[in-house]
Amino acid sequence: MTNKDVEANNWVGSLSKRAIAFGTFHDWQKPELIGLTEVELEDFQIKSLAMKLYCEGVPIKDIVAATGINRQCINYYAARCLQSAPDGMWWGCRALLPYLHIKNYGRTKSVAPKLSEAQGGHAGALGMVFDKYPELEKRFNRKILSHVDPESENEYAIKPKTLHRFFLSLLEEFDIQEPEWPFNTKWLGQRSVCEHIRNVREGNFSRVVRKEGEREAKAHMAVGKGPRPGLIYTEPFDAVEIDGYKFDSHSSVLMKAPNGTYVAKRINRIWVVLMCECASEAVLAYKCVFRSEVSATDVIDVMRYSIVGQSRPEPVIEGLYIPKVADYQMKSFKNVKVPCSQS
């Protein structure tokens, strides 16, 4: 392949990327810029301007002249912004924030032997093994998620230690021995393996509960599975959601009596009921409940506060800054879905 062919392929890939991004900058997620230094804020604004011009179809050479960012960096930033984020949307301008990693860590350096009591130096070693032996990862994950396995003596709720022994046996099948990882470590990679087991089970919540959960856990599956639904909201007030968050504590609250005095009342739980706008995740209204459980009246109060307005809380932390943009209130519920749940 000649250099001209390489340049042509790069041009085609760049054109395809620009075609996808054309006219979409308005819908990109914009991050909060609180906490950035003046230098970081100026750098972000220049990058954001470059991406805006990029999405408008401005020639690359004109973007370079206007922002001072070279051609390679412009394509790099565009590729980052167009990658999918965990929330199901593009990273957008959020990918332009300083020190933000949007890819999982992948180790490339081989694991060197070290002293038995030495710490560190093995980050990403398990992932490197799975990248090299994808069939090993497939079999191990299948073992984690299946409590009925002919190869195992345990048929119910396999413990992490048992899975760790199974993982070591798989390594021997794939001819992984000393001095390779994890046989060159004191605990044979037990911590990394247990963390992988936890991540796999959390990512397959429903299946694990059906197989290993108690009766109460299986009943709770009808309430929610943990991950957010795959609904994407791009316009303000497409939908709002109401949720409750509880904090168990042993404390007291001063209640004002009719005669003007204050009486200390002991409480064991505090609820905070929030109404959030789905697209921006901004809090529209809230209510603190000092009972053990919230009621339908509390939910109605939060909806009413979002319409008629609500006074800002008095600052109790010295130096706490509340942006003025947080003052806006929702004025209409026309065509708005309100999913209610408690957690």
ABEGO torsion letter per residue (X at the ends): XBAAAAAAAAAAAAAAAAAAABGAAAABBBBBABGBBAAAAAAAAAAAAAAAAAAAGBBAAAAAAAAGBBAAAAAAAAAAAABBBAAGBBAEAAAABBGBBABBBBBABBBBBBBAABBEGABGAAAAAAAABAAAAAAAAAAAABABBAABABABGBBAAAAAAAAAAAAAAAGBBOABOAAABAAGGAAAAAAAAAAAAAABAAAAAAAABBAAAAAAAAABAGBBBABBBABBGABBBBBBBBBBBBBBBBBBBAAGBBBBBBBABBBBBBBBBAAAGBBABBBBBABABBBAAAAAAAAAAAAAEBBBBBBABBGBBBBAAAABBBABABGBBBBBBBX
